[in-house]
């Protein structure tokens, strides 16, 4: 077949997902589930910056650990490296990243330059009371031990509140204007949230949802 691609044909390229959301909404958990189920690369900035080669580039204790954004130079290096070196037949799930508008534009350019399929953009929302409850309770596993996350504290939350209002809202607007968007409730069990995400993924893969925007954008710190 020659000429323009038939819109009814399924895009067989690996699909990609950008999964943003409110703090403690379950982004990491759901991204890990998607990565395992679909064989995607789980690009989790919080994990990437802790690699020795990246920790050497900036002061983690006075930035990421207190709820500030990873320095742009470090984040850009990671995006260029991971998007550029992920195999062409493997999709990518962006777990809670990017969070700055310049980085969002870079990700869009890199995905296009690599010939990757336009990502499905998802936003996980939970009420502010639920954010605080989950932050008090959650722990992470590090070196075989369960510990509190570095950035689960009042100081970190105050910093997040500022950058969600100033930065993340711009990122959301940018991606909503370009990609298929789904607003997902993060309330309920992990399985219930996963089922909502799976429904959006199935529609995306089938090409059944052609609209770029679905539902209002709600963020706890707007």
C-alpha positions as CSV (number, residue, x, y, z in Angstrom):
1,X,0.0,0.0,0.0
2,X,1.3,3.5,-0.9
3,X,0.3,7.0,0.0
4,X,-1.1,8.2,3.3
5,X,-1.6,5.8,6.1
6,X,-5.1,4.5,6.5
7,X,-6.5,6.0,9.8
8,X,-8.4,2.7,10.4
9,X,-5.2,0.7,10.6
10,X,-3.8,-0.1,14.0
11,X,-0.5,1.5,14.9
12,X,1.7,-1.6,15.6
13,X,4.6,0.4,17.1
14,X,5.1,-0.1,20.8
15,X,2.9,2.1,22.8
16,X,4.1,4.6,25.4
17,X,2.5,6.1,28.5
18,X,3.1,9.3,30.5
19,X,1.7,8.8,33.9
20,X,1.5,11.9,36.1
21,X,-0.5,12.5,39.2
22,X,-0.9,14.0,42.6
23,X,1.7,13.1,45.3
24,X,1.1,9.7,46.8
25,X,-1.5,8.8,44.2
26,X,0.2,5.5,43.3
27,X,2.1,6.5,40.2
28,X,5.1,4.3,41.0
29,X,3.0,1.3,41.8
30,X,0.8,1.6,38.7
31,X,3.8,2.3,36.4
32,X,5.6,-0.8,37.7
33,X,2.4,-2.9,37.1
34,X,2.2,-1.5,33.5
35,X,5.9,-2.1,32.9
36,X,5.7,-5.7,34.0
37,X,2.4,-6.5,32.2
38,X,3.5,-5.0,28.8
39,X,7.3,-5.3,29.0
40,X,7.8,-1.6,29.0
41,X,10.8,0.3,30.3
42,X,9.7,2.0,33.6
43,X,11.3,5.4,33.6
44,X,11.1,6.5,37.2
45,X,13.1,9.7,37.7
46,X,13.3,9.1,41.5
47,X,15.0,5.8,40.9
48,X,17.2,7.0,38.0
49,X,18.7,9.9,39.9
50,X,19.9,7.5,42.6
51,X,22.1,5.7,40.2
52,X,25.8,6.5,41.2
53,X,26.6,8.2,37.9
54,X,23.7,10.6,38.4
55,X,24.1,11.2,42.2
56,X,27.6,12.4,41.4
57,X,26.1,15.3,39.3
58,X,24.1,17.1,42.0
59,X,23.2,17.5,45.7
60,X,20.5,14.9,46.2
61,X,20.1,15.6,50.0
62,X,19.2,19.3,49.4
63,X,17.0,18.8,46.3
64,X,15.1,15.6,45.6
65,X,15.1,14.5,49.2
66,X,13.3,17.6,50.4
67,X,10.7,17.6,47.6
68,X,12.4,19.9,45.1
69,X,12.6,19.0,41.5
70,X,15.6,17.2,40.1
71,X,18.0,19.7,38.4
72,X,17.0,20.2,34.8
73,X,20.5,19.3,33.5
74,X,20.4,15.9,35.3
75,X,16.8,15.2,34.2
76,X,17.5,16.1,30.6
77,X,20.6,13.8,30.6
78,X,18.4,10.9,31.9
79,X,15.7,11.5,29.3
80,X,18.1,11.7,26.4
81,X,19.9,8.5,27.6
82,X,16.9,6.4,28.4
83,X,14.7,7.3,25.5
84,X,17.6,7.1,23.1
85,X,18.8,3.7,24.4
86,X,15.5,1.9,25.0
87,X,15.1,-0.7,22.3
88,X,12.8,0.3,19.5
89,X,10.5,-2.6,20.1
90,X,10.0,-1.7,23.8
91,X,7.5,0.9,25.0
92,X,8.2,3.3,27.8
93,X,6.1,4.3,30.8
94,X,7.1,7.7,32.3
95,X,6.4,7.3,36.0
96,X,5.6,10.7,37.5
97,X,7.9,12.5,35.0
98,X,8.5,15.0,33.4
99,X,7.4,17.7,35.8
100,X,8.9,20.8,34.1
101,X,7.6,22.3,30.9
102,X,11.1,22.4,29.3
103,X,11.6,18.7,30.1
104,X,8.1,17.9,28.7
105,X,9.0,19.6,25.4
106,X,12.2,17.7,25.3
107,X,10.4,14.3,25.9
108,X,8.0,15.1,23.1
109,X,10.8,15.9,20.7
110,X,12.8,12.8,21.7
111,X,9.8,10.5,21.2
112,X,9.1,12.0,17.8
113,X,12.8,11.9,16.8
114,X,12.9,8.2,17.7
115,X,9.8,7.5,15.6
116,X,7.9,6.4,18.7
117,X,4.1,6.3,18.9
118,X,2.4,9.3,20.6
119,X,2.0,8.4,24.2
120,X,-1.2,8.0,26.2
121,X,-1.3,10.7,28.8
122,X,-2.8,9.7,32.2
123,X,-3.3,11.8,35.3
124,X,-4.0,10.1,38.7
125,X,-6.0,12.3,41.0
126,X,-6.7,11.9,44.8
127,X,-8.1,14.4,47.3
128,X,-5.6,16.4,49.4
129,X,-6.8,14.6,52.6
130,X,-5.9,11.3,51.0
131,X,-2.5,12.6,50.0
132,X,-1.7,13.5,53.6
133,X,-3.0,10.1,54.9
134,X,-0.9,8.1,52.4
135,X,2.2,10.1,53.0
136,X,2.0,9.4,56.7
137,X,1.6,5.7,56.0
138,X,3.7,4.8,53.0
139,X,7.2,3.2,53.1
140,X,9.5,2.0,50.3
141,X,11.9,-0.9,50.1
142,X,15.6,0.0,50.0
143,X,18.4,-2.6,50.2
144,X,15.9,-5.1,51.6
145,X,14.5,-2.8,54.3
146,X,11.3,-0.9,54.5
147,X,11.9,2.8,55.2
148,X,10.1,6.1,55.0
149,X,10.7,8.0,51.7
150,X,13.1,10.9,52.0
151,X,10.5,13.3,50.6
152,X,7.5,12.3,52.7
153,X,7.6,15.2,55.2
154,X,5.9,18.6,55.7
155,X,8.8,20.5,54.2
156,X,8.8,18.4,51.1
157,X,5.1,18.7,50.7
158,X,5.3,22.5,50.9
159,X,7.9,22.4,48.1
160,X,5.7,20.1,46.0
161,X,2.8,22.3,46.5
162,X,4.7,25.2,44.9
163,X,6.0,23.3,41.9
164,X,2.7,21.6,41.3
165,X,1.1,25.0,41.0
166,X,3.9,26.6,39.1
167,X,5.3,23.8,36.9
168,X,3.2,20.6,36.7
169,X,0.1,22.4,35.6
170,X,2.0,23.7,32.6
171,X,3.2,20.2,31.8
172,X,-0.3,18.9,32.0
173,X,-1.6,21.6,29.6
174,X,1.2,20.9,27.2
175,X,0.6,17.1,27.0
176,X,-3.2,17.5,27.0
177,X,-3.0,19.6,23.8
178,X,-0.9,17.0,22.0
179,X,-1.8,13.5,23.2
180,X,-4.8,11.4,24.1
181,X,-5.6,12.2,27.7
182,X,-7.4,10.3,30.5
183,X,-8.2,11.6,34.0
184,X,-8.0,8.6,36.4
185,X,-9.3,8.5,39.9
186,X,-6.5,7.1,42.2
187,X,-9.0,6.2,45.0
188,X,-9.7,2.6,45.9
189,X,-7.6,-0.4,45.9
190,X,-4.5,-0.9,43.7
191,X,-6.5,-3.4,41.7
192,X,-9.4,-1.0,41.2
193,X,-7.1,1.8,40.0
194,X,-5.2,-0.6,37.8
195,X,-8.5,-1.6,36.2
196,X,-9.3,2.0,35.3
197,X,-5.9,2.5,33.8
198,X,-6.2,-0.8,31.9
199,X,-9.5,0.3,30.3
200,X,-7.8,3.5,29.1
201,X,-4.8,1.5,27.8
202,X,-7.0,-1.0,25.9
203,X,-8.9,1.9,24.2
204,X,-5.7,3.6,23.3
205,X,-4.2,0.4,21.8
206,X,-7.3,-0.3,19.8
207,X,-7.3,3.3,18.5
208,X,-10.9,3.7,19.7
209,X,-10.3,7.0,21.4
210,X,-9.3,9.7,18.9
211,X,-10.0,12.7,21.1
212,X,-7.0,14.3,22.7
213,X,-8.8,15.3,25.9
214,X,-11.1,13.5,28.2
215,X,-12.6,15.0,31.3
216,X,-11.4,18.0,33.3
217,X,-8.0,18.3,34.9
218,X,-8.1,18.3,38.6
219,X,-5.0,18.8,40.7
220,X,-4.9,19.1,44.5
221,X,-2.6,22.2,44.5
222,X,-4.2,24.2,41.7
